[in-house]
Amino acid sequence: MKNYKVTHAVDSLDPNPTIKIFDCSYEAEDWIHEQVENAVDWQVEHSPYSISEDELEELREIEFSNIHYEEI
């Protein structure tokens, strides 16, 4: 049986990233998307400026770049 490991760092310098192990790939992918959307939502809610669609996409890309997903 394959497991899936997801490492989620707050940023590129995070010394203590969150590491999760999942039994199914869809569980890992769901968790990843939830974490990315939560982080983006938080940034949008706390921004004093309006955020364009392009900026939203850039925020998502940044969040996805802090996640490493692998089969173990």
C-alpha positions in Angstrom: 0.0 0.0 0.0 1.3 3.4 -1.0 1.3 6.4 1.4 1.7 10.0 0.5 3.8 12.5 2.4 3.0 16.3 2.3 5.4 18.8 3.6 4.0 22.3 4.1 6.2 25.2 5.0 5.0 28.6 5.9 7.6 30.1 3.7 10.9 29.1 2.1 12.8 29.6 5.3 10.4 27.6 7.6 12.7 25.5 9.9 9.7 23.4 11.2 7.3 22.6 8.3 4.1 20.6 8.9 4.5 17.1 7.7 1.4 14.9 7.1 1.1 11.3 5.9 -2.0 10.2 4.0 -3.2 6.8 2.9 -4.8 8.0 -0.3 -3.6 10.5 -2.8 -7.0 12.2 -3.0 -6.9 12.9 0.8 -3.4 14.5 0.4 -4.5 16.6 -2.6 -7.7 17.7 -0.8 -5.6 18.7 2.3 -3.1 20.6 0.1 -5.9 22.6 -1.7 -7.6 23.4 1.6 -4.3 24.7 3.1 -3.6 26.8 0.1 -7.1 28.3 0.0 -7.0 29.0 3.8 -3.7 30.8 3.5 -4.9 32.8 0.5 -8.2 33.7 2.2 -6.3 34.9 5.3 -4.1 37.1 3.2 -7.1 38.6 1.3 -9.0 39.2 4.5 -6.1 41.0 6.2 -5.0 43.0 3.2 -5.8 46.7 3.4 -5.9 46.8 -0.4 -8.2 45.1 -2.9 -6.6 42.2 -4.7 -7.0 41.5 -8.4 -7.5 38.1 -10.0 -3.9 38.1 -11.2 -2.7 38.8 -7.7 -4.9 36.0 -6.3 -3.4 33.6 -8.7 0.1 34.7 -7.8 -0.7 34.2 -4.1 -1.9 30.6 -4.9 1.3 29.9 -6.8 3.4 31.1 -3.9 1.5 28.9 -1.5 1.7 25.9 -3.7 5.5 26.4 -4.0 5.8 25.9 -0.2 4.3 22.4 -0.5 6.2 19.3 -1.3 4.1 16.2 -2.2 5.6 12.7 -2.6 4.7 9.1 -2.7 6.4 7.0 0.0 
